[in-house]
Amino acid sequence: KISYYNGEFLEDDQVAVDYNDRAVYFGDGVYEVVRIYDNEIFTFEEHLERLVNSAKEIRIKIDKDEIRHIMIQMKEKNKLPNAALYIQVSRGIEGRTHLFPKEGVKPVVLSFINKIERPVDAMREGVKVVTRDDYRWLKCHIKSLNLLSNTLLKQEAKDSGATEAILHRDGRVTEGTSTNVFAIKDGVLHTHEANNLILNGITRQYVIKLAQALDIPVKEEAFTVDFLKEADEVFITSTTQEITPVISVDEVNIGDGIAGEVTKKLQDAFEKGI
Ligand code: PMP
């Protein structure tokens, strides 16, 4: 497998990350994960745009064309028709100091690829989730490398026999640790508005478009944990999880405790494309 680090394409086991890369001790950077289906990068431009915006929010300047080129090269060199491609950009390499590096220090790009399959079992059977307090920072719209809260909370979910932790601030559901959350009540699709409290998932945006094409009303407004538990259907979305039904929240069954009809309709539409 070929990876990319700081200007070079290398065999995976030849990559040596510099310990002075600010990604290492500050998590000072941003990233994207894209899905390759049948040799095509899915929603490529949307991911590129989000990466540039995340970088801008933390004052890292990146060249979108350069990133696009690296990603295409990664795809072509690895020839994995179905894969997840990771790319991160850190603020650069300089001895450890909180202050930004001196002028001239360039951002550093790291990229690797993994062959993956679609999560067909989870998409059919659904998953259990638990709810947790969202104690993350207030800039969740940035796809930052700092994922300590997300990893701690995801592990708590696993430890309680669930797949994902659904986060809430004072009882209002924001998103999952690595997914966006949707609830369906009386035919209306609800999800948190795209603001600083959530990552505006590319899959989230795609699902909203699918819903509109299917004449399913969409309400982008925060809802409560109680509303979530009383919803007719719930699902989570992400680049790798696609549309995964949620069958229980804190051990409370959602609907009949199986994947719901509207969820299935959206999954079908996702499969076919708009
Ligand atoms: N929220 C968070 C916190 C995430 O980490 C992710 C996945 N990276 C998502 C939502 C889903 O985003 P996307 O659909 O772009 O993968």
Residues whose N, C-alpha, C, O or C-beta is under 5 A from the ligand:
A	BS01	PMP	E175 G176 T177 S178 T179 N180 L199 N200 G201 I202 T203 R204 T237 S238 T239
